[in-house]
Amino acid sequence: MIVPDHIEGYWNKLDIKIRNWISEKIVIWASFIVVYISILYLFLPILLDNAMLMWDHAGLYFSVWFEKEYVFPGFFSWNPFFYTGYAHNQFYPPLYTYLASALSYILPITWSLRILFTLTYVLMPLSFYVLARSLKFSKEKAAIAMLLMYSSLFLFPTTYYGGNLSSSINIGLITHAFGMMLFFFYFASLIKARESGKFILPTILFSAIILSHLVAAIVAGFLLLSFTLLYWKEGKFRTFLFKHAGLSFLLTAFWTIPFILKKSYMSIIYLANNGEIGLLAFISILYAVYVINAKERESMYPLALCLLFVVALAIIGIAFSGINFHFYRLMYFILLLLPLALLSLYRKSIVISIFILVASLFLILNPGNLNLEGPNQMNLTPISIPIDGRVFVVASYDEETAPHVLQHMLPLENKFFSVKGLYVESTRTGEYILNLEKEIDQKSLTWGAWIYSEYPPNNLSLISEILPYQLNHFNINYAIISDDKARKEWIRIHDVTKYSKYGRTVNYSLYKIGDSRLIEIVDRKLREVSPLSWKELNLQWLFSEGIKEELLVDEAGPQYEKSQNTSLEITEVSKLQDNIKFNVNSAIEVPVLVKISYFPNWKAYQDGREIKIYRASPDFMLVYAKGIVEFKYEETSMDKLSKWMSIIGMIILITLIAIVSRKKFA
């Protein structure tokens, strides 16, 4: 039978369309199946077995517990459990711990963290796909982009940039991944907002990013700046921008304004680690130059410009070591934006799609050493005696199931105030405490602070001489430490836990090591030093015989006469040490040292009248007082103002959502 040419041509075209449709569907389904079977394989053990105590997650676990136990539904409070006290949530964006603590009213904390952890990575590939579609990628190309970006999370299994799977699973840097996931949804929402002018969803996402992770917030800020520079002349987008930026500012003001005003009270060191960023920066710059000169690729302008901004910040981090910022955290934002950039350059090709599928499968099937079950929990013997003062939990990084476990779970289980915790950047005392721990245990884990070659001392006789004074100064009366590292003069009380590895067992015990008081009248010489050399002089003071003879202050106080007829009685201490009363029995005002971190929220009152708080070594509070004295941790005027700004912002947001919902269902 002879088929007419026009009919045969029709069937040939139809056959090609069907084959293309089938191949496209196969690529899309294969991409989603590979991604989500991988997620099921990876995260089922986490959901079923992981105690959520791997490295930084131990500190996150404690933070969620503290939030639930003492703070929720609030966001901020004084946390006395570590580093002689610090402002909880003041310098770490609070959203992730807040969500986990809210969820922990329904589920145990472990399950709350497991669910949030898993949900982050379930949503992350979707955020990749949604963004690719918003950039006008076909469904097939968007699926390939999602697969390529997801498989990139398996790269660098021994380098913890944040965002990749090894960082989150092995180290616990999950808030970085959470902010990164929100960033890609936010990018897609900005593209759609430019067309529609709708600003509620982008505003919620941008606010959530700011309250999730600082690096994600900076990159999202670069993205918004890119859109602003590119589309400022468009009236609809300009209107959107004012609404979006204004409402986002109000919603996050309760955290951002106090953070900015108080950031001098935190400590952070320069960390670059930008080896691979150099190559990525070169590729990003080439791509941006090409795209900006190719008018047919206008839809990729925001991505190209955002890449340039992020790369510029990374290059600054490589070039200048004086900027206190963790530049290596930019790595994965560059790495995940580049696949979208490069895929935008190629036309549909089944060969390239298959190549990407195979390459992605190779990465996914070789995930490296991911500790999916997490560390084993350690059996802890409850401490039955009352604890007066702080407890120094000293545990070498290789003598517990995972770093940070003992230093967080022991205070949590026994509710005593410890010394060293995860959030060292939240306080200016952290640097001194980490150096002090090195004096006791050379194998102790340090991060986020400099360990100075000249401090602590290596002279054993000097250590023996000054250590009691150091411990007394920090109100450390107990230590939980392995028996082989305990000093002979310390009094062992009872067993706490043990850890066995490679045939070696480490026994941890509780030791009585001092009898200091939280508040005391100063009987040492007070020496005024310049705030410009404060840290250097305090390190010299802390690790020398000077600690026995003097106390450093940043400002001279009133003249006073030493008297033997003085005493101090602590009459009231709240459970978080955020409200303390004591009576100074003295005829004249004398210097009184309060061994709690200096912070602007603290106010001191003598017989109801506010008195000045001075900064004393290494970062404690000192007052000149007599009679009844009360220390209170209070909201500052800017704390109150920023909180009310956010309440107004929330009222506006809820009202707008209600109006939109009414119109939609009317």
Backbone hydrogen bonds, N-H to C=O, Kabsch-Sander energy under -0.5 kcal/mol:
donor,donor_aa,acceptor,acceptor_aa,energy
3,V,1,M,-0.6
8,E,4,P,-2.5
9,G,5,D,-2.6
10,Y,6,H,-1.6
11,W,7,I,-2.4
12,N,8,E,-2.3
13,K,9,G,-2.2
14,L,10,Y,-2.5
15,D,11,W,-2.7
16,I,12,N,-2.2
17,K,13,K,-2.3
18,I,14,L,-2.6
19,R,15,D,-2.6
20,N,16,I,-2.7
21,W,17,K,-2.6
22,I,18,I,-2.8
23,S,19,R,-2.8
24,E,20,N,-2.6
25,K,21,W,-2.6
26,I,22,I,-2.7
27,V,23,S,-2.2
28,I,24,E,-2.5
29,W,25,K,-3.0
30,A,26,I,-2.8
31,S,27,V,-2.3
32,F,28,I,-2.3
33,I,29,W,-2.9
34,V,30,A,-2.6
35,V,31,S,-2.2
36,Y,32,F,-2.6
37,I,33,I,-2.3
38,S,34,V,-1.8
39,I,35,V,-2.1
40,L,36,Y,-2.0
41,Y,37,I,-2.6
42,L,38,S,-2.5
43,F,39,I,-3.0
44,L,40,L,-1.6
46,I,42,L,-0.6
47,L,43,F,-2.6
48,L,44,L,-2.1
49,D,45,P,-2.8
50,N,45,P,-1.0
50,N,46,I,-0.8
51,A,373,E,-0.6
56,D,171,I,-2.4
57,H,54,M,-2.8
58,A,55,W,-1.8
59,G,55,W,-0.6
60,L,56,D,-2.1
61,Y,57,H,-3.0
62,F,58,A,-2.0
63,S,59,G,-2.3
64,V,60,L,-2.4
65,W,61,Y,-2.4
66,F,62,F,-3.1
67,E,63,S,-2.6
68,K,64,V,-2.6
69,E,65,W,-3.0
70,Y,66,F,-2.6
71,V,66,F,-0.8
71,V,67,E,-1.4
72,F,67,E,-3.6
74,G,71,V,-2.5
77,S,88,H,-0.7
79,N,86,Y,-3.0
83,Y,419,V,-3.6
85,G,82,F,-2.3
86,Y,79,N,-1.9
87,A,426,S,-0.5
88,H,77,S,-2.3
88,H,86,Y,-0.8
90,Q,87,A,-1.6
91,F,87,A,-0.5
95,L,211,L,-2.7
98,Y,94,P,-2.2
99,L,95,L,-2.8
100,A,96,Y,-2.3
101,S,97,T,-2.6
102,A,98,Y,-2.3
103,L,99,L,-2.4
104,S,100,A,-1.6
105,Y,102,A,-1.3
106,I,103,L,-1.8
107,L,103,L,-2.2
112,S,108,P,-2.3
113,L,109,I,-2.5
114,R,110,T,-2.3
115,I,111,W,-2.6
116,L,112,S,-2.1
117,F,113,L,-2.4
118,T,114,R,-2.7
119,L,115,I,-2.9
120,T,116,L,-1.8
121,Y,117,F,-1.2
122,V,118,T,-1.9
123,L,119,L,-2.3
124,M,120,T,-1.3
126,L,122,V,-0.6
127,S,123,L,-2.2
128,F,124,M,-1.8
129,Y,125,P,-2.3
130,V,126,L,-3.0
131,L,127,S,-1.9
132,A,128,F,-2.3
133,R,129,Y,-2.4
134,S,130,V,-2.0
135,L,131,L,-1.6
136,K,133,R,-1.7
137,F,132,A,-2.1
142,A,138,S,-3.0
143,A,139,K,-2.2
144,I,140,E,-2.2
145,A,141,K,-2.6
146,M,142,A,-2.5
147,L,143,A,-2.4
148,L,144,I,-2.6
149,M,145,A,-2.8
150,Y,146,M,-2.8
151,S,147,L,-2.5
152,S,148,L,-1.2
153,L,149,M,-0.6
153,L,150,Y,-1.5
154,F,151,S,-1.6
155,L,152,S,-1.5
159,T,156,F,-1.3
161,Y,159,T,-1.3
163,G,173,L,-0.5
165,L,153,L,-2.4
168,S,164,N,-1.8
169,I,165,L,-3.3
170,N,166,S,-1.7
171,I,166,S,-0.8
171,I,167,S,-0.7
172,G,167,S,-0.9
173,L,167,S,-2.1
174,I,172,G,-1.5
177,A,173,L,-1.1
178,F,174,I,-2.6
179,G,175,T,-2.3
180,M,176,H,-2.1
181,M,177,A,-2.5
182,L,178,F,-1.9
183,F,179,G,-1.7
184,F,180,M,-1.5
185,F,181,M,-1.4
186,Y,182,L,-2.4
187,F,183,F,-2.4
188,A,184,F,-1.7
189,S,185,F,-2.1
190,L,186,Y,-2.1
191,I,187,F,-1.7
192,K,188,A,-1.9
193,A,189,S,-2.2
194,R,190,L,-1.8
195,E,191,I,-0.8
195,E,192,K,-0.5
196,S,192,K,-2.5
197,G,193,A,-2.9
203,T,199,F,-1.8
204,I,200,I,-2.3
205,L,201,L,-2.5
206,F,202,P,-2.8
207,S,203,T,-2.3
208,A,204,I,-2.2
209,I,205,L,-2.3
210,I,206,F,-2.3
211,L,207,S,-1.9
212,S,209,I,-1.7
213,H,209,I,-2.1
217,A,213,H,-2.1
218,I,214,L,-2.0
219,V,215,V,-2.3
220,A,216,A,-2.5
221,G,217,A,-2.1
222,F,218,I,-2.0
223,L,219,V,-2.1
224,L,220,A,-2.4
225,L,221,G,-2.3
226,S,222,F,-2.3
227,F,223,L,-2.2
228,T,224,L,-2.3
229,L,225,L,-2.7
230,L,226,S,-1.9
231,Y,227,F,-2.6
232,W,228,T,-1.0
234,E,231,Y,-1.7
235,G,233,K,-0.6
238,R,234,E,-2.5
239,T,235,G,-2.1
240,F,236,K,-2.2
241,L,237,F,-3.0
242,F,238,R,-1.9
243,K,239,T,-1.9
244,H,240,F,-3.2
245,A,241,L,-3.0
246,G,242,F,-2.1
247,L,243,K,-2.4
248,S,244,H,-2.3
249,F,245,A,-2.3
250,L,246,G,-1.9
251,L,247,L,-2.7
252,T,248,S,-1.8
253,A,249,F,-0.9
253,A,250,L,-0.6
255,W,252,T,-1.6
256,T,252,T,-2.8
257,I,253,A,-1.5
259,F,255,W,-2.0
260,I,256,T,-2.5
261,L,257,I,-2.4
262,K,258,P,-2.1
263,K,259,F,-0.8
263,K,260,I,-0.5
265,Y,262,K,-2.7
266,M,263,K,-1.6
267,S,425,E,-1.8
271,L,325,F,-1.5
278,G,274,N,-0.9
278,G,275,G,-0.7
280,L,276,E,-1.6
281,A,277,I,-3.1
282,F,278,G,-1.8
283,I,279,L,-2.2
284,S,280,L,-2.5
285,I,281,A,-2.5
286,L,282,F,-2.1
287,Y,283,I,-2.5
288,A,284,S,-2.7
289,V,285,I,-2.4
290,Y,286,L,-2.1
291,V,287,Y,-3.0
292,I,288,A,-2.4
293,N,289,V,-1.0
294,A,291,V,-1.7
295,K,293,N,-0.7
297,R,294,A,-2.2
298,E,295,K,-1.1
300,M,297,R,-1.8
301,Y,298,E,-1.7
304,A,300,M,-2.5
305,L,301,Y,-2.8
306,C,302,P,-2.5
307,L,303,L,-2.5
308,L,304,A,-1.8
309,F,305,L,-2.1
310,V,306,C,-2.5
311,V,307,L,-2.9
312,A,308,L,-2.5
313,L,309,F,-2.0
314,A,310,V,-2.2
315,I,311,V,-2.6
316,I,312,A,-2.2
317,G,313,L,-2.0
318,I,314,A,-1.7
319,A,315,I,-2.4
320,F,316,I,-2.8
321,S,319,A,-0.5
324,N,322,G,-0.6
325,F,323,I,-1.6
327,F,271,L,-1.5
327,F,325,F,-1.5
328,Y,271,L,-0.9
329,R,326,H,-1.6
330,L,327,F,-2.1
331,M,328,Y,-1.5
333,F,330,L,-0.6
334,I,330,L,-1.7
335,L,331,M,-2.5
336,L,332,Y,-1.9
337,L,333,F,-1.3
338,L,334,I,-1.8
340,L,336,L,-0.6
341,A,337,L,-1.9
342,L,338,L,-3.1
343,L,339,P,-2.6
344,S,340,L,-1.2
345,L,342,L,-1.4
346,Y,343,L,-0.9
353,S,349,S,-2.2
354,I,350,I,-2.4
355,F,351,V,-2.4
356,I,352,I,-2.7
357,L,353,S,-2.3
358,V,354,I,-2.6
359,A,355,F,-2.8
360,S,356,I,-2.7
361,L,357,L,-2.2
362,F,358,V,-2.2
363,L,359,A,-1.9
364,I,360,S,-2.7
365,L,361,L,-2.6
366,N,362,F,-0.5
366,N,363,L,-0.8
370,L,368,G,-1.6
371,N,369,N,-0.6
372,L,370,L,-1.8
374,G,371,N,-0.6
380,L,378,M,-0.6
381,T,496,V,-3.2
384,S,382,P,-0.7
388,D,386,P,-0.6
389,G,387,I,-0.6
390,R,475,N,-3.5
391,V,417,F,-2.4
392,F,478,Y,-2.7
393,V,391,V,-0.9
394,V,392,F,-0.9
394,V,480,I,-2.5
395,A,393,V,-0.6
397,Y,443,K,-1.1
399,E,396,S,-2.1
405,V,402,A,-1.7
408,H,404,H,-0.9
408,H,405,V,-1.1
409,M,405,V,-3.1
410,L,406,L,-1.7
412,L,408,H,-1.6
413,E,409,M,-2.9
414,N,410,L,-2.1
415,K,411,P,-2.1
418,S,81,F,-1.8
418,S,416,F,-0.6
424,V,422,L,-2.5
426,S,423,Y,-1.6
427,T,424,V,-1.2
433,I,429,T,-2.1
434,L,430,G,-2.7
435,N,431,E,-1.6
436,L,432,Y,-2.2
437,E,433,I,-2.4
438,K,434,L,-1.6
439,E,435,N,-1.1
440,I,436,L,-1.0
440,I,437,E,-0.5
441,D,437,E,-3.3
444,S,441,D,-1.7
452,Y,450,W,-0.6
455,Y,452,Y,-0.5
460,L,458,N,-0.7
463,I,459,N,-2.4
464,S,460,L,-2.5
465,E,461,S,-1.5
466,I,462,L,-2.5
467,L,463,I,-2.7
470,Q,466,I,-2.3
471,L,467,L,-2.8
472,N,468,P,-2.2
473,H,469,Y,-2.3
474,F,470,Q,-1.5
475,N,472,N,-1.5
476,I,471,L,-2.8
477,N,390,R,-1.8
477,N,475,N,-0.7
478,Y,390,R,-1.7
479,A,511,Y,-2.1
480,I,392,F,-2.2
481,I,479,A,-0.6
481,I,509,S,-1.7
483,D,507,N,-2.4
485,K,482,S,-1.8
486,A,482,S,-1.0
490,W,487,R,-1.6
491,I,512,K,-2.4
492,R,490,W,-0.7
493,I,510,L,-3.3
494,H,510,L,-0.8
496,V,508,Y,-2.7
497,T,508,Y,-1.3
499,Y,506,V,-2.3
501,K,504,R,-2.6
504,R,501,K,-2.0
506,V,499,Y,-3.5
507,N,505,T,-0.6
508,Y,497,T,-3.1
508,Y,506,V,-0.5
509,S,481,I,-2.1
510,L,494,H,-2.7
511,Y,479,A,-3.1
512,K,491,I,-3.1
513,I,477,N,-2.6
513,I,511,Y,-0.6
514,G,477,N,-1.4
520,E,593,L,-2.1
522,V,591,P,-2.4
525,K,549,E,-2.0
527,R,525,K,-0.5
527,R,551,L,-2.8
528,E,526,L,-0.5
529,V,553,V,-2.4
533,S,530,S,-1.2
534,W,531,P,-1.1
537,L,533,S,-2.4
538,N,534,W,-2.3
539,L,535,K,-2.3
540,Q,536,E,-2.0
541,W,537,L,-2.3
542,L,538,N,-3.1
543,F,539,L,-1.8
544,S,541,W,-1.2
547,I,541,W,-0.7
547,I,544,S,-1.5
548,K,545,E,-1.7
549,E,545,E,-0.5
549,E,546,G,-0.9
550,E,546,G,-2.2
551,L,525,K,-2.8
553,V,527,R,-2.2
554,D,615,R,-1.7
566,T,564,Q,-1.1
567,S,585,N,-1.3
569,E,583,N,-2.2
571,T,569,E,-0.6
571,T,581,K,-1.6
572,E,581,K,-1.9
574,S,579,N,-2.2
577,Q,574,S,-1.8
580,I,631,F,-2.5
581,K,572,E,-2.9
582,F,629,V,-2.4
583,N,569,E,-3.1
584,V,582,F,-0.5
584,V,627,G,-2.8
585,N,567,S,-2.8
585,N,583,N,-0.8
586,S,584,V,-1.4
590,V,625,A,-2.2
592,V,623,V,-3.2
593,L,520,E,-2.9
594,V,592,V,-0.5
594,V,621,M,-3.3
595,K,518,L,-2.5
595,K,593,L,-0.6
596,I,594,V,-2.2
597,S,84,T,-2.6
598,Y,619,D,-2.9
602,W,599,F,-1.8
603,K,632,K,-2.6
604,A,611,I,-0.6
605,Y,630,E,-2.6
606,Q,609,R,-3.5
607,D,605,Y,-0.6
607,D,628,I,-2.2
609,R,606,Q,-1.9
611,I,604,A,-2.6
614,Y,622,L,-3.4
616,A,614,Y,-0.5
616,A,620,F,-2.2
617,S,552,L,-2.0
620,F,616,A,-3.0
621,M,594,V,-2.0
622,L,614,Y,-2.1
623,V,592,V,-2.1
625,A,590,V,-2.4
625,A,623,V,-0.6
627,G,584,V,-2.7
629,V,582,F,-3.0
630,E,605,Y,-2.8
631,F,580,I,-3.1
632,K,603,K,-2.8
633,Y,578,D,-2.4
634,E,601,N,-2.7
634,E,632,K,-0.8
640,K,636,T,-2.2
641,L,637,S,-2.3
642,S,638,M,-2.8
643,K,639,D,-1.9
644,W,640,K,-2.1
645,M,641,L,-2.1
646,S,642,S,-1.9
647,I,643,K,-2.0
648,I,644,W,-2.3
649,G,645,M,-2.4
650,M,646,S,-2.5
651,I,647,I,-2.2
652,I,648,I,-2.4
653,L,649,G,-2.5
654,I,650,M,-2.7
655,T,651,I,-2.3
656,L,652,I,-2.5
657,I,653,L,-2.5
658,A,654,I,-2.3
659,I,655,T,-2.3
660,V,656,L,-2.6
661,S,657,I,-2.5
662,R,658,A,-2.3
663,K,659,I,-2.2
664,K,660,V,-2.2
665,F,661,S,-2.1
666,A,662,R,-0.7
